[in-house]
Amino acid sequence: MPILRRESDIFPANLFSIPVDEAPWEIAQVRSRHEKALARLLLDRRQPFYLPQYEKKMRRAGRTFTSFFPLFAGYVFLRRTPETREVLWSTSAVARVVRVEDQGLLGRELEQIRSLQERGAALVVLPDLAPGDPVRIKDGVFSGYFGTVLRDRHDERLVVSITAVNRSVVAEFPKESLARVKSGVSR
């Protein structure tokens, strides 16, 4: 059961075939959790944008809920048209607009992400973790456990030290199951 229905993540459907000289790429950096609000506004005003999202399933009280989150939190990719500036500055959601130096590269990267999603690939953003970072295990049988990143193995899994009964044990976890613990958060 979706917590919120899936919203449009691209407009128009042929976004990637629009010539760059007609509508260059820009990146709207938005205030925290305002990506979908900006996407709805752009869609309502018929302005071209792309907000790649990923699906996350959560279990609460024995029920499974589905939510859709921005793949790149804090950013909405858009194509600048004469009306785009007016739309962007009509909302308090936008913190700033980032100009894109390499238009072709960004277009190819975003088109590749879109293609992967259309073919059913489940995309997730991996946490940017380094040795020494405190982490919490987000899911699986160790959900809620805390540890410290010891090393990164092959950029696919992290080795995390979990302190228990005054001893350290080492376990490997996939990056996507770890969340960085903010400093000052008690374990």
C-alpha positions in Angstrom: 0.0 0.0 0.0 1.6 3.3 -1.0 1.8 6.0 1.7 1.6 8.5 -1.1 0.7 7.8 -4.7 3.6 7.8 -7.2 3.9 11.2 -8.8 5.2 12.2 -12.2 8.9 12.2 -12.3 9.4 13.5 -15.9 7.8 16.0 -18.2 7.5 15.9 -21.1 7.9 12.2 -22.0 10.4 13.2 -24.7 12.5 15.3 -22.3 15.8 13.9 -23.5 15.2 14.5 -27.1 14.8 18.3 -26.6 17.8 20.0 -28.2 20.2 21.5 -25.6 20.4 24.8 -27.5 16.5 25.2 -27.1 16.4 24.3 -23.5 19.7 23.8 -21.6 19.9 21.7 -18.5 19.9 23.4 -15.1 19.7 21.9 -11.6 17.4 23.4 -9.0 18.8 22.9 -5.5 15.7 22.9 -3.2 15.1 23.2 0.5 14.9 20.0 2.4 12.1 17.7 1.2 10.7 20.1 -1.4 11.7 18.1 -4.5 8.2 16.8 -5.2 6.6 20.2 -4.5 8.8 21.8 -7.1 8.1 18.9 -9.6 4.3 19.3 -9.1 4.7 23.1 -9.7 6.8 22.5 -12.9 4.3 19.9 -14.1 1.3 22.3 -13.5 3.1 25.0 -15.4 4.1 22.6 -18.2 7.8 23.1 -17.7 10.3 20.3 -18.5 11.9 18.5 -15.6 13.2 15.2 -14.3 13.0 14.0 -10.7 14.3 10.4 -10.6 12.9 8.5 -7.7 13.3 5.2 -6.1 10.8 2.9 -4.3 11.2 2.0 -0.7 9.1 -0.6 1.1 8.7 -0.4 4.9 7.0 -2.6 7.4 5.0 -1.1 10.2 2.6 -2.9 12.5 2.6 -6.0 10.2 1.7 -3.9 7.1 4.0 -3.1 4.1 4.0 0.5 3.0 5.6 1.8 -0.2 7.0 5.3 -0.6 8.9 7.0 -3.4 11.9 9.2 -2.6 14.1 11.4 -4.8 17.2 9.5 -6.0 19.2 12.7 -5.5 17.8 14.4 -2.4 17.7 18.1 -2.7 17.9 18.4 -6.5 15.5 18.6 -9.4 16.9 18.5 -13.0 15.2 20.9 -15.4 15.4 22.3 -18.9 15.5 26.1 -18.9 12.8 27.7 -21.0 11.8 31.4 -21.1 9.2 30.6 -18.4 11.3 28.5 -16.2 12.9 31.4 -14.2 9.4 32.8 -13.4 8.3 29.5 -12.1 11.4 28.8 -10.0 11.3 32.2 -8.3 7.5 32.0 -7.7 8.2 29.4 -5.0 10.2 29.4 -1.8 11.2 25.7 -2.4 14.2 26.7 -4.5 17.4 27.6 -2.7 19.5 28.2 -5.8 19.9 27.2 -9.4 23.1 25.4 -10.5 24.3 26.0 -14.0 25.5 22.9 -15.8 28.9 23.3 -17.6 28.8 20.0 -19.5 25.3 19.8 -20.9 25.9 16.7 -23.0 27.4 14.7 -20.0 24.5 15.5 -17.7 22.0 14.7 -20.4 23.6 11.3 -21.1 23.9 10.5 -17.4 20.3 11.3 -16.6 19.0 9.5 -19.7 21.0 6.4 -18.6 19.3 6.6 -15.2 15.9 6.9 -16.8 16.6 4.0 -19.2 17.7 1.8 -16.2 14.5 2.6 -14.4 12.3 1.9 -17.4 14.0 -1.5 -17.7 13.1 -2.3 -14.1 16.5 -1.7 -12.4 16.1 -0.9 -8.7 18.3 2.1 -8.1 19.4 3.1 -4.6 21.7 5.8 -3.4 24.6 4.3 -1.5 25.7 6.2 1.6 29.0 8.0 1.4 30.8 6.2 4.2 34.4 6.1 5.1 36.5 4.1 7.6 35.8 5.5 11.1 32.3 6.6 10.4 29.7 5.6 13.0 26.7 3.8 11.4 23.4 2.2 12.3 22.1 -0.9 10.5 18.8 0.0 8.9 17.4 -3.3 7.9 17.7 -7.1 8.2 18.2 -9.1 11.4 20.7 -6.6 12.7 18.3 -3.6 12.3 19.0 -1.0 15.0 22.5 -2.2 15.7 25.3 0.4 15.8 28.9 0.0 14.6 31.9 1.7 13.1 33.0 1.3 9.5 36.4 -0.4 9.5 37.0 -0.7 5.7 35.3 -0.8 2.4 35.5 -4.1 0.5 35.3 -3.8 -3.3 32.9 -0.8 -3.1 30.0 -3.2 -2.6 30.1 -4.1 1.1 31.4 -2.5 4.2 33.0 -4.2 7.1 31.5 -2.8 10.3 32.8 -3.4 13.9 29.9 -4.0 16.3 30.8 -3.7 19.9 29.0 -6.1 22.2 29.8 -7.4 25.7 33.1 -5.4 25.7 34.4 -7.2 22.6 34.4 -6.2 19.0 33.0 -8.5 16.4 33.2 -7.8 12.7 30.3 -8.3 10.3 29.9 -7.4 6.6 26.9 -5.4 5.5 25.8 -4.1 2.1 26.2 -0.3 1.9 22.5 0.2 1.3 21.7 -1.3 4.7 23.8 1.3 6.6 23.0 4.8 7.7 25.5 7.3 9.0 24.9 8.2 12.6 25.0 12.0 13.2 27.4 13.2 15.8 25.7 13.6 19.2 23.2 10.9 18.6 23.3 8.4 21.4 23.4 4.7 20.7 
